[in-house]
Amino acid sequence: MSAKLKQRAVINGKVFWLTGSTQQELFQSYLSHAITEGVVVPPDENGQHRKDGLSTRFSDIAERWFTLYKVGKVRETTLTGYESYLKRHVLPYFGEMDVRDISIDDVQLFLNSKESLSKKTIDEIWLVVRMVLDVAFEDGLIPSNPSKSKRLRNPSKKKSTRLPLTTKEAEDIEAHLPDIPKLLDRRYVALLLYCPARSEDIRGIRMKDIDPHKMLIRIERSVTYAKAKTIIGDPKTEAGFRHMLMLPKLWDVLALTPEEMHDPDAYLLHMRDDTHQPLTFQANRRLWERVCAAINVYGKTPHCFRHTFATRAYRAGVSEKTLQSMGGWADLKTMQNVYIHTQEEDLENARRLLTLL
C-alpha cells in the first residue's frame, strides 16, 4: 500500500492540507480546493479544465506556482527566499492585478520602486516575477511574458561587492588565530582561511569526511538555516560535492584527537551537549560574535574569506580549473567575475613588471 503524501498549500489566503498517495492525487486535491475557493472553475461536461477557466489574478497564479512547482522541489533556504520575496515585495504590488493587464511599463515601475536595494536582491525579486508570469504564459492566459522584455533594466544604484581581505589583513588574522580562546572557533576560522569553502559546507563536515592520510576533506553535505530552523542537506550545487586539500597548517589548528576521529558521525563543529548535532542558527551566530570579539576580522563576513582564498590561490599560481574544482563553483565565469579580485598589490606587481619593459 502506497504511503500517504501530505503537503501544505495556501489557496486564496487560506491554509489547506493536501493529501494523496501520488503526486497526481495531490494535484487533484489542490484542484478540488481551488475550485471551491473560486481560483479555478469546475470542469466542463467533458471533464476538461479549460485554460480560460483559470484565475488570471496574479496572487492566485503565484499560489499555484509556489505550492505545486516549488514546495518540496527546491532547497528549503531557496523556498524561504521565494516566499519572503513574494510576501514582502511582489504580492503587495502585483497581487490583485489581472496578469492580462500587466505591461512592460508596469514591471519597470515595480523594479524602479526597489532601486534602494542591491542589484543582486532586485535580480532575485525580478526572477520570482518572471517565474510566476511564465506560468500564466504557459497556461495561455497571456500572449507573452512582459517581465522578459529586453527594455527592462535593473535600477539599483547600490553595489553589494564583497571585497576579500588584503594579504596583510589575512596574514594578521592568521597570526592571531591563537588569540581565539575556544578550539571550536579557531577551527572554524582556520577552515575559512585555508579552504575555499562556503560556511554551510564547513558546518556540514563530519569526522568521517576528514582523511588525515591523504590530507583531504570531503564535502558532501551542508548545514543551512531557514527561519532559524537547521536544515541538513546537499551542497548548493552538484559541483559542491568535492574534495578540498587540507594544508598542514590547517591540520595543526584543527588539533583533532584520536577520540574525536573514532566517532565518524560526529560533526567537526557541533553543539556543546551533542557531537552529532550541527550548530544551530543561534550557536553559529554566537560563534562569529566571539571571533569578532577576540580578533580583528576587518569588518568582513565569513563569505568574504571564500573570496580571499580564491584570490590568493589564483595569485599563487593555482590553475583556474583546479581552483574551480576545489571550491565547488559550478560555473568558471562566476568564479572569475565574482571571486577573483584585483587588489592594490596586484597593481603594484604589474607596475614593477611594466617598468622592466
C-alpha positions in Angstrom: 0.0 0.0 0.0 1.4 3.4 -1.0 2.3 5.8 1.8 0.1 8.9 2.1 1.6 12.2 1.0 0.8 15.4 2.8 1.5 18.9 1.6 0.6 22.4 2.9 -1.0 24.8 0.4 -2.2 28.4 0.7 -5.2 29.0 -1.6 -6.9 32.3 -1.8 -5.2 33.3 1.5 -6.4 30.1 3.3 -4.3 27.2 4.5 -5.2 23.7 3.3 -3.5 20.3 3.7 -3.4 18.3 0.5 -3.3 14.5 0.8 -2.9 11.6 -1.6 -0.9 8.5 -2.4 0.7 10.1 -5.6 1.7 13.5 -6.9 -1.3 13.2 -9.2 -3.7 12.8 -6.3 -2.0 15.8 -4.5 -2.8 17.8 -7.6 -6.4 16.6 -7.7 -6.7 17.6 -4.0 -5.3 21.0 -4.8 -7.7 21.4 -7.8 -10.7 20.5 -5.6 -9.8 23.1 -3.0 -9.0 25.7 -5.8 -12.4 25.1 -7.4 -14.1 25.6 -4.0 -12.3 28.8 -3.5 -13.0 30.1 -7.0 -9.4 30.1 -8.1 -10.3 27.5 -10.8 -13.6 26.9 -12.4 -15.1 23.3 -12.3 -14.6 21.0 -15.3 -16.9 21.2 -18.2 -19.3 18.5 -19.3 -16.4 16.6 -20.9 -14.4 16.6 -17.7 -11.9 19.1 -19.0 -10.5 22.1 -17.1 -10.4 24.8 -19.7 -7.4 27.1 -19.8 -9.8 30.1 -20.0 -11.2 28.9 -16.7 -8.0 29.5 -14.7 -7.9 32.6 -12.5 -6.0 35.4 -14.1 -5.3 37.2 -10.7 -1.6 37.4 -10.1 -1.8 36.2 -6.5 -3.7 33.1 -7.5 -1.2 32.2 -10.1 1.6 32.9 -7.6 0.0 30.5 -5.2 -0.2 27.7 -7.8 3.4 28.3 -8.9 4.7 28.2 -5.3 2.6 25.3 -4.0 2.8 23.0 -7.0 6.1 23.7 -8.5 8.4 24.9 -5.7 7.3 23.3 -2.4 9.3 20.1 -2.0 11.1 20.7 -5.3 13.8 23.2 -4.2 16.1 23.6 -1.2 14.3 24.9 1.9 16.6 28.0 2.0 15.6 28.8 -1.6 11.9 28.2 -0.8 12.1 30.6 2.1 13.7 33.2 -0.1 11.0 32.9 -2.7 8.3 33.1 0.0 9.9 36.2 1.5 10.2 38.0 -1.8 6.6 37.2 -2.7 5.2 38.4 0.6 7.4 41.5 1.1 7.8 42.7 -2.4 5.9 41.0 -5.3 2.4 40.4 -3.9 1.9 43.9 -2.3 2.5 45.3 -5.8 1.1 42.8 -8.3 -1.1 40.6 -6.1 -4.6 41.9 -7.0 -3.7 42.7 -10.6 -5.0 40.7 -13.6 -2.0 39.3 -15.3 -3.6 40.2 -18.7 -3.3 43.9 -17.6 0.4 43.8 -16.6 2.5 45.6 -19.1 6.2 46.0 -19.6 5.9 49.5 -18.1 4.2 48.1 -15.0 7.2 45.7 -14.5 9.7 48.6 -14.9 7.8 50.8 -12.5 7.9 47.9 -10.0 11.6 47.5 -10.4 12.1 51.2 -10.1 10.3 51.1 -6.7 13.0 48.8 -5.4 16.0 50.9 -6.6 17.3 51.3 -3.0 18.0 47.5 -2.8 21.2 45.9 -4.1 21.4 44.7 -7.7 21.5 41.1 -6.6 18.4 41.4 -4.5 16.4 43.1 -7.3 17.6 40.4 -9.7 16.2 37.7 -7.4 12.9 39.5 -6.9 12.6 40.0 -10.6 13.3 36.3 -11.1 10.2 35.5 -9.0 8.0 37.8 -11.1 9.3 36.2 -14.3 8.6 32.6 -13.0 5.1 33.5 -11.9 4.3 35.2 -15.2 5.8 32.2 -17.1 3.1 30.1 -15.5 0.5 32.5 -16.9 2.1 32.4 -20.3 2.4 28.6 -20.5 -1.3 28.3 -19.4 -2.3 30.5 -22.3 -3.5 33.3 -20.1 -1.2 36.0 -21.6 0.4 36.1 -25.1 3.9 36.9 -23.8 5.8 37.4 -20.6 6.2 41.2 -20.1 8.9 40.7 -17.4 11.2 39.2 -20.0 11.3 42.3 -22.2 14.8 43.5 -23.3 13.7 47.0 -22.5 13.7 46.3 -18.8 16.6 47.4 -16.6 17.7 46.8 -13.1 17.7 50.3 -11.5 19.8 49.5 -8.4 22.3 52.2 -7.5 23.6 50.2 -4.6 26.6 47.9 -5.1 27.0 44.8 -2.9 30.5 43.8 -3.8 32.2 41.6 -1.2 35.8 42.5 -1.2 38.3 40.0 0.0 40.8 40.5 2.8 44.1 42.0 1.6 47.2 39.8 2.0 48.2 41.9 5.0 44.8 41.5 6.7 44.7 37.8 6.0 48.2 37.3 7.4 47.2 39.3 10.5 44.2 37.1 11.2 46.4 34.0 10.7 48.9 35.3 13.2 46.2 35.9 15.8 44.5 32.6 15.5 46.0 31.5 18.8 44.2 34.5 20.4 40.8 32.9 19.8 40.0 31.2 23.1 37.7 28.3 22.0 39.1 25.5 19.9 35.8 25.2 18.0 36.0 28.9 17.0 39.7 28.5 15.9 38.8 25.5 13.8 36.1 27.5 12.0 38.3 30.5 11.2 41.2 28.2 10.1 38.8 26.4 7.7 37.7 29.8 6.3 41.3 30.9 5.8 42.8 27.7 4.3 39.9 26.3 2.3 37.6 27.6 -0.5 34.5 26.6 1.4 31.1 28.1 2.0 30.2 28.5 5.6 27.3 26.0 5.1 29.9 23.4 3.8 32.1 23.9 6.9 29.2 23.4 9.2 28.3 20.1 7.4 31.8 18.5 7.9 31.8 15.2 9.9 34.8 13.4 11.2 34.4 10.7 8.5 34.9 13.4 5.9 38.4 14.2 7.1 41.2 12.0 5.7 44.4 12.7 7.6 46.4 10.2 5.5 45.6 11.8 2.1 45.2 15.2 3.8 41.8 15.8 2.2 38.4 17.0 3.4 35.3 15.7 1.6 32.3 18.0 1.2 29.1 16.1 0.8 26.5 17.9 2.9 25.6 21.4 4.0 24.0 22.9 7.1 21.8 25.9 6.3 19.1 27.8 8.1 15.5 28.5 7.1 13.6 30.8 9.5 16.2 29.8 12.1 15.5 26.1 11.5 18.5 23.9 11.0 18.5 22.2 7.6 20.9 19.4 6.8 21.1 18.8 3.1 23.2 18.5 0.0 25.8 21.2 -1.1 24.5 24.2 -3.0 25.2 22.6 -6.5 26.3 19.3 -7.9 29.8 20.8 -8.2 29.6 21.3 -4.4 30.3 17.6 -3.9 34.1 17.6 -3.8 37.4 17.1 -2.0 39.4 20.0 -0.6 43.1 20.0 0.2 43.9 20.0 3.9 47.1 22.0 4.3 49.5 21.0 7.1 48.9 24.3 8.9 45.1 23.7 8.8 45.6 20.2 10.3 47.7 21.7 13.1 45.0 24.2 14.0 42.2 21.5 13.9 44.2 19.6 16.6 41.9 16.5 16.3 42.2 13.9 19.0 42.1 10.1 18.4 38.8 10.0 20.4 37.2 12.6 18.1 38.4 10.8 14.9 36.9 7.5 16.2 33.4 8.9 16.1 32.8 9.1 12.3 29.3 10.7 12.5 30.3 13.5 14.9 30.3 17.0 13.4 33.5 18.9 13.4 31.5 22.0 14.5 28.9 20.7 16.9 26.6 21.6 19.8 28.2 21.6 23.2 26.0 18.8 24.6 25.7 16.6 21.4 28.5 16.0 19.0 26.0 14.5 16.5 24.1 17.8 16.2 25.5 20.6 13.9 25.5 24.2 15.1 22.1 25.8 15.4 21.4 29.3 13.9 21.9 30.9 17.3 25.0 28.9 18.1 26.5 29.8 14.7 25.7 33.5 15.3 27.3 33.4 18.7 30.4 31.7 17.3 31.1 34.5 14.9 30.4 37.1 17.6 33.0 35.5 19.8 35.5 35.5 16.9 34.9 39.2 16.2 35.4 40.0 19.9 38.7 38.1 20.0 40.4 39.2 16.9 40.2 41.9 14.1 38.4 40.4 11.1 38.4 43.9 9.4 34.6 44.0 9.1 34.5 41.0 6.8 31.8 38.3 6.8 32.7 34.6 6.6 31.8 34.5 2.9 34.5 37.1 2.2 37.1 34.6 3.3 36.0 32.4 0.4 36.7 35.3 -1.9 40.1 35.8 -0.2 41.1 32.2 -0.6 40.2 32.2 -4.3 42.1 35.5 -4.9 45.2 34.4 -3.0 45.3 30.9 -4.6 45.0 32.4 -8.1 47.7 34.8 -7.4 49.9 32.0 -6.1 49.6 30.2 -9.4 46.8 27.6 -8.8 45.1 27.0 -12.1 41.5 28.2 -12.6 40.1 24.7 -13.3 41.8 23.3 -10.1 40.5 26.2 -8.1 37.0 25.8 -9.5 37.0 22.1 -8.6 38.3 22.7 -5.0 35.8 25.5 -4.4 32.8 23.7 -5.9 32.0 26.5 -8.3 29.5 25.2 -10.9 30.5 28.0 -13.4 34.0 29.1 -14.1 32.9 32.5 -15.3 31.2 33.2 -11.9 34.4 32.4 -10.1 36.4 34.6 -12.5 34.0 37.6 -12.3 33.0 37.5 -8.7 35.6 35.7 -6.6 39.0 36.7 -8.1 39.5 40.3 -7.2 42.2 42.7 -8.4 43.8 44.3 -5.4 46.2 47.2 -4.9 49.1 44.8 -4.5 48.3 43.2 -7.9 48.5 46.7 -9.5 51.9 47.3 -7.8 53.2 44.0 -9.1 52.0 45.0 -12.6 53.8 48.3 -12.1 57.1 46.6 -11.3 56.8 44.2 -14.3 55.9 47.1 -16.7 58.9 49.2 -15.6 61.1 46.4 -16.9 59.8 46.7 -20.5 
